[in-house]
Amino acid sequence: MPPTSRATTPATSRAATPRSTPKVRRFSAPICRQNSWGSTGSKESEGGRKAQSCAERLQQLELWRHQENEKRRSTEEKRRERLQAEEQLRQEDSAKRSLQAMMKRQMREAAADQQEAARVACLAKRQEARERRAEERKVQQMKQREFQRELSSLRDISRAMDIERQRRREEAEREAIEEALRRKCERVDVLAQEKQRLWKVRHQERKQRETRCESLKETMSRTPVASKRASLVSKLSMALSSISASAPVLTK
């Protein structure tokens, strides 16, 4: 069996340097020494056998070396393929990671752009709402000022109407008082005229009574019987006194 050298296994991941070929021991032809007591033929046959065995050993060594080279070459090829596959996988992973990072960056940029657009739109909406509220407030203030002007004009008109109404009321009251006073004056005048007429009528009636009494006294004084005349005079005086007492006092 030829001497074995340490062969590289395919499980090792470190870079293996090509090993140097093992040194082959070269067998030289045996030197035939003549022995004083041996024959040269046996020695030559023994040397031929040794040479043949050495040649077989050399052939086996060459075959083993060729097999080792083939194994090493296949191992190196497998290692190279494995390294290429690992490098390809590493490149694919790095490409995937770079693609994912790029996609994540693009997604972050898109999200940031969307947030910025939403913020700008929100600010624009707020500005529009603020401007709209300011415009509405301005319109409301203008309407309020117009309403205040209309209200003040209506108040002035109402005040003027109240003054005119009060003036008319006072004039109506004054006219009513004057009318009532005129009616009372007319009534007083009528009453005074009626009173004057009644006084005149009663004065005439008194004068007529007095004339009748005088005429009655004269007729009574002319009667012959004194007693009858005295009783009649007393009765007549009593009647006259009662009539004068019952008659009201007339004043002009």
Secondary structure, DSSP 8 states (H G I E B T S, - for coil): ---------TT--S---------------------SSS-HHHHHHHHHHHHHHHHHHHHHHHHHHHHHHHHHHHHHHHHHHHHHHHHHHHHHHHHHHHHHHHHHHHHHHHHHHHHHHHHHHHHHHHHHHHHHHHHHHHHHHHHHHHHHHHHHHHHHHHHHHHHHHHHHHHHHHHHHHHHHHHHHHHHHHHHHHHHHHHHHHHHHHHHHHHHHHHHHHHHHHT-S-HHHHHHHHHHHHHHHHHHHHHS-----
